[in-house]
Amino acid sequence: MTQHENHHDHHRSTHRTDVSAVTTSPVRRYRGVGVLALASVVAVTTTACGAISEALQDRSSGHTKAFTYDSGADGKADEGLPSWVSDDASDVRGVFRTTGDEVILTMDADVASLPSDCTSVDADHPLVAEPARGTLTADDYRTGSTLKASWWTAGQEQDATLQCDGWWVGTKDGALFAFTPELKAVKIEDQLDPA
């Protein structure tokens, strides 16, 4: 038998095997459905695991998230910073609570870059929460920061000298800082890893 004849016979036997594989018995049909179902479960579980691990990480840090932006313009384009932040602000860092309203920020920016509608804090304009929704009042908010960061000193928000759209803003060690108060109704959990 020549090599060509041997290849031809092998091709015929393979061809016959392929034809029988096309014929589906009920057992093979259900096995195929089972394989597809298993693949779906694996895909859903893999996706869910990502969400679960993110939720657990979020939970372990007291429902807080840290963020950074190279510039104020980047943060505003991402809708992560308020409009009063200067586009030229740099080294922007912040922490916020995912279950509430509190945010702490720091950035390299000049206080002179703030908009003129920021009001000075004085006896007539004390530091108070400025609710932006619903029937909430200033009394519904705490007056002190509950978030932590390596760049935030406890009580720093009380040194704010301006209010910009509800944010308490001031300067410390040459950097601008800002704070929005937390609702009293929000449960404050331990923040294990300060940013």
C-alpha beads as a LAMMPS data file, in Angstrom:
LAMMPS data file: protein, C-alpha beads

195 atoms
194 bonds

1 atom types
1 bond types

-500.0 500.0 xlo xhi
-500.0 500.0 ylo yhi
-500.0 500.0 zlo zhi

Masses

1 110.0

Atoms # bond

1 1 1 0.000 0.000 0.000
2 1 1 1.414 3.397 -0.977
3 1 1 1.556 6.354 1.288
4 1 1 -1.153 8.046 -0.796
5 1 1 -3.476 5.033 -0.482
6 1 1 -2.811 4.833 3.253
7 1 1 -3.678 8.552 3.640
8 1 1 -6.829 8.039 1.525
9 1 1 -7.999 5.102 3.706
10 1 1 -7.275 7.097 6.851
11 1 1 -9.283 10.027 5.449
12 1 1 -12.273 7.735 4.734
13 1 1 -12.226 6.270 8.239
14 1 1 -11.966 9.773 9.731
15 1 1 -14.780 10.892 7.491
16 1 1 -16.981 8.057 8.719
17 1 1 -16.227 8.931 12.331
18 1 1 -17.104 12.562 11.671
19 1 1 -20.444 11.555 10.155
20 1 1 -21.370 9.481 13.199
21 1 1 -20.448 12.410 15.461
22 1 1 -22.967 14.575 13.609
23 1 1 -25.724 12.120 14.435
24 1 1 -26.882 13.158 17.887
25 1 1 -28.466 10.822 20.295
26 1 1 -30.673 12.247 23.072
27 1 1 -27.878 11.545 25.595
28 1 1 -25.346 13.566 23.593
29 1 1 -27.844 16.398 23.076
30 1 1 -28.469 16.719 26.849
31 1 1 -24.767 16.426 27.587
32 1 1 -24.169 19.395 25.248
33 1 1 -26.858 21.404 27.008
34 1 1 -25.269 20.497 30.353
35 1 1 -21.865 21.706 29.163
36 1 1 -23.391 25.002 28.004
37 1 1 -25.211 25.430 31.335
38 1 1 -21.998 24.734 33.269
39 1 1 -20.110 27.285 31.149
40 1 1 -22.798 29.903 31.909
41 1 1 -22.575 29.245 35.642
42 1 1 -18.782 29.586 35.543
43 1 1 -19.061 32.885 33.637
44 1 1 -21.648 34.299 36.057
45 1 1 -19.719 33.086 39.110
46 1 1 -16.482 34.606 37.835
47 1 1 -18.206 37.947 37.277
48 1 1 -19.941 37.763 40.662
49 1 1 -16.660 36.924 42.405
50 1 1 -15.181 40.178 41.123
51 1 1 -18.140 42.137 42.482
52 1 1 -18.092 40.188 45.754
53 1 1 -14.386 40.725 46.317
54 1 1 -14.783 44.442 45.544
55 1 1 -17.699 44.659 47.979
56 1 1 -15.686 42.863 50.660
57 1 1 -12.758 45.180 50.100
58 1 1 -15.132 48.139 50.309
59 1 1 -16.612 46.733 53.530
60 1 1 -13.236 46.075 55.110
61 1 1 -12.278 49.715 54.678
62 1 1 -15.426 51.102 56.333
63 1 1 -17.213 51.820 53.051
64 1 1 -14.583 54.336 52.011
65 1 1 -12.741 54.851 48.754
66 1 1 -9.623 56.873 48.019
67 1 1 -8.971 58.623 44.716
68 1 1 -6.311 60.756 43.036
69 1 1 -6.164 63.049 40.013
70 1 1 -3.149 64.625 38.357
71 1 1 -5.065 67.866 37.869
72 1 1 -8.318 69.575 38.740
73 1 1 -9.257 69.485 35.052
74 1 1 -8.869 65.666 35.010
75 1 1 -11.031 65.284 38.112
76 1 1 -13.782 67.533 36.787
77 1 1 -13.769 65.762 33.404
78 1 1 -14.251 62.496 35.332
79 1 1 -17.044 64.174 37.380
80 1 1 -15.107 63.318 40.542
81 1 1 -14.443 66.902 41.683
82 1 1 -16.669 69.918 42.315
83 1 1 -16.738 72.764 39.808
84 1 1 -15.006 75.221 42.177
85 1 1 -11.728 73.242 41.995
86 1 1 -9.231 75.045 39.755
87 1 1 -8.313 73.256 36.516
88 1 1 -4.667 73.958 37.407
89 1 1 -4.884 72.230 40.814
90 1 1 -2.388 69.366 40.989
91 1 1 -1.737 66.334 43.179
92 1 1 -5.441 66.075 44.004
93 1 1 -6.203 63.396 46.612
94 1 1 -9.420 62.523 48.312
95 1 1 -11.404 60.010 50.328
96 1 1 -15.179 59.586 50.316
97 1 1 -17.707 57.372 52.045
98 1 1 -19.705 55.226 49.618
99 1 1 -22.695 55.175 51.978
100 1 1 -22.908 58.885 52.771
101 1 1 -22.005 62.462 51.858
102 1 1 -18.633 63.038 53.522
103 1 1 -15.569 63.762 51.386
104 1 1 -12.125 65.045 52.317
105 1 1 -9.803 66.544 49.687
106 1 1 -6.336 67.991 49.440
107 1 1 -4.612 69.532 46.439
108 1 1 -1.804 71.817 45.417
109 1 1 -3.712 74.969 44.450
110 1 1 -3.722 78.648 45.248
111 1 1 -6.609 79.971 47.338
112 1 1 -6.716 82.925 44.903
113 1 1 -7.820 80.466 42.166
114 1 1 -11.142 79.830 43.925
115 1 1 -14.297 81.371 42.461
116 1 1 -15.532 84.692 43.819
117 1 1 -18.812 83.144 45.007
118 1 1 -16.971 81.239 47.758
119 1 1 -17.941 82.989 50.999
120 1 1 -15.620 83.824 53.879
121 1 1 -16.264 82.150 57.209
122 1 1 -17.019 84.674 59.955
123 1 1 -19.543 85.313 62.728
124 1 1 -22.254 86.023 60.163
125 1 1 -21.296 83.016 58.000
126 1 1 -20.215 80.157 60.319
127 1 1 -19.199 76.698 59.090
128 1 1 -22.472 74.822 58.587
129 1 1 -23.625 72.044 56.319
130 1 1 -25.453 73.243 53.229
131 1 1 -27.827 70.432 52.238
132 1 1 -28.268 70.174 48.490
133 1 1 -31.247 67.817 48.359
134 1 1 -34.651 67.062 49.784
135 1 1 -35.832 68.369 53.119
136 1 1 -32.495 67.947 54.887
137 1 1 -31.302 70.759 57.135
138 1 1 -27.916 71.662 58.612
139 1 1 -29.022 69.917 61.835
140 1 1 -29.087 66.584 59.957
141 1 1 -25.287 66.733 59.538
142 1 1 -22.253 66.200 61.747
143 1 1 -19.848 69.087 62.168
144 1 1 -16.607 67.091 62.281
145 1 1 -14.780 64.826 59.874
146 1 1 -15.021 61.061 60.394
147 1 1 -12.799 60.065 57.452
148 1 1 -9.063 59.413 57.800
149 1 1 -6.084 59.963 55.532
150 1 1 -2.352 60.255 56.123
151 1 1 -2.552 63.811 54.750
152 1 1 -5.583 64.835 56.893
153 1 1 -5.203 65.953 60.512
154 1 1 -8.121 65.275 62.863
155 1 1 -10.156 68.463 63.256
156 1 1 -8.590 70.093 60.192
157 1 1 -12.040 70.914 58.754
158 1 1 -12.595 73.375 61.621
159 1 1 -9.773 75.526 60.209
160 1 1 -11.674 76.166 56.966
161 1 1 -11.880 79.845 56.074
162 1 1 -14.226 79.613 53.066
163 1 1 -17.369 77.806 51.981
164 1 1 -17.598 76.898 48.294
165 1 1 -20.878 75.272 47.218
166 1 1 -21.270 73.542 50.585
167 1 1 -17.583 72.580 50.879
168 1 1 -15.532 73.818 53.833
169 1 1 -12.246 74.997 52.302
170 1 1 -8.982 76.179 53.824
171 1 1 -5.208 75.969 53.564
172 1 1 -2.710 73.954 55.533
173 1 1 1.036 73.566 54.977
174 1 1 0.756 75.306 51.608
175 1 1 -1.967 72.977 50.293
176 1 1 -5.665 73.595 49.831
177 1 1 -8.035 71.264 51.686
178 1 1 -11.786 70.758 51.514
179 1 1 -14.457 68.868 53.413
180 1 1 -18.175 68.079 53.103
181 1 1 -19.964 66.972 56.307
182 1 1 -21.564 63.584 56.900
183 1 1 -25.200 62.942 57.724
184 1 1 -25.851 61.998 61.355
185 1 1 -28.015 59.097 60.138
186 1 1 -25.053 57.408 58.392
187 1 1 -23.385 54.657 60.423
188 1 1 -19.679 55.393 60.838
189 1 1 -17.628 52.210 60.557
190 1 1 -13.949 51.810 61.286
191 1 1 -11.763 52.897 58.392
192 1 1 -8.998 50.353 58.670
193 1 1 -6.582 51.664 56.065
194 1 1 -6.263 55.447 55.901
195 1 1 -5.363 56.672 52.413

Bonds

1 1 1 2
2 1 2 3
3 1 3 4
4 1 4 5
5 1 5 6
6 1 6 7
7 1 7 8
8 1 8 9
9 1 9 10
10 1 10 11
11 1 11 12
12 1 12 13
13 1 13 14
14 1 14 15
15 1 15 16
16 1 16 17
17 1 17 18
18 1 18 19
19 1 19 20
20 1 20 21
21 1 21 22
22 1 22 23
23 1 23 24
24 1 24 25
25 1 25 26
26 1 26 27
27 1 27 28
28 1 28 29
29 1 29 30
30 1 30 31
31 1 31 32
32 1 32 33
33 1 33 34
34 1 34 35
35 1 35 36
36 1 36 37
37 1 37 38
38 1 38 39
39 1 39 40
40 1 40 41
41 1 41 42
42 1 42 43
43 1 43 44
44 1 44 45
45 1 45 46
46 1 46 47
47 1 47 48
48 1 48 49
49 1 49 50
50 1 50 51
51 1 51 52
52 1 52 53
53 1 53 54
54 1 54 55
55 1 55 56
56 1 56 57
57 1 57 58
58 1 58 59
59 1 59 60
60 1 60 61
61 1 61 62
62 1 62 63
63 1 63 64
64 1 64 65
65 1 65 66
66 1 66 67
67 1 67 68
68 1 68 69
69 1 69 70
70 1 70 71
71 1 71 72
72 1 72 73
73 1 73 74
74 1 74 75
75 1 75 76
76 1 76 77
77 1 77 78
78 1 78 79
79 1 79 80
80 1 80 81
81 1 81 82
82 1 82 83
83 1 83 84
84 1 84 85
85 1 85 86
86 1 86 87
87 1 87 88
88 1 88 89
89 1 89 90
90 1 90 91
91 1 91 92
92 1 92 93
93 1 93 94
94 1 94 95
95 1 95 96
96 1 96 97
97 1 97 98
98 1 98 99
99 1 99 100
100 1 100 101
101 1 101 102
102 1 102 103
103 1 103 104
104 1 104 105
105 1 105 106
106 1 106 107
107 1 107 108
108 1 108 109
109 1 109 110
110 1 110 111
111 1 111 112
112 1 112 113
113 1 113 114
114 1 114 115
115 1 115 116
116 1 116 117
117 1 117 118
118 1 118 119
119 1 119 120
120 1 120 121
121 1 121 122
122 1 122 123
123 1 123 124
124 1 124 125
125 1 125 126
126 1 126 127
127 1 127 128
128 1 128 129
129 1 129 130
130 1 130 131
131 1 131 132
132 1 132 133
133 1 133 134
134 1 134 135
135 1 135 136
136 1 136 137
137 1 137 138
138 1 138 139
139 1 139 140
140 1 140 141
141 1 141 142
142 1 142 143
143 1 143 144
144 1 144 145
145 1 145 146
146 1 146 147
147 1 147 148
148 1 148 149
149 1 149 150
150 1 150 151
151 1 151 152
152 1 152 153
153 1 153 154
154 1 154 155
155 1 155 156
156 1 156 157
157 1 157 158
158 1 158 159
159 1 159 160
160 1 160 161
161 1 161 162
162 1 162 163
163 1 163 164
164 1 164 165
165 1 165 166
166 1 166 167
167 1 167 168
168 1 168 169
169 1 169 170
170 1 170 171
171 1 171 172
172 1 172 173
173 1 173 174
174 1 174 175
175 1 175 176
176 1 176 177
177 1 177 178
178 1 178 179
179 1 179 180
180 1 180 181
181 1 181 182
182 1 182 183
183 1 183 184
184 1 184 185
185 1 185 186
186 1 186 187
187 1 187 188
188 1 188 189
189 1 189 190
190 1 190 191
191 1 191 192
192 1 192 193
193 1 193 194
194 1 194 195
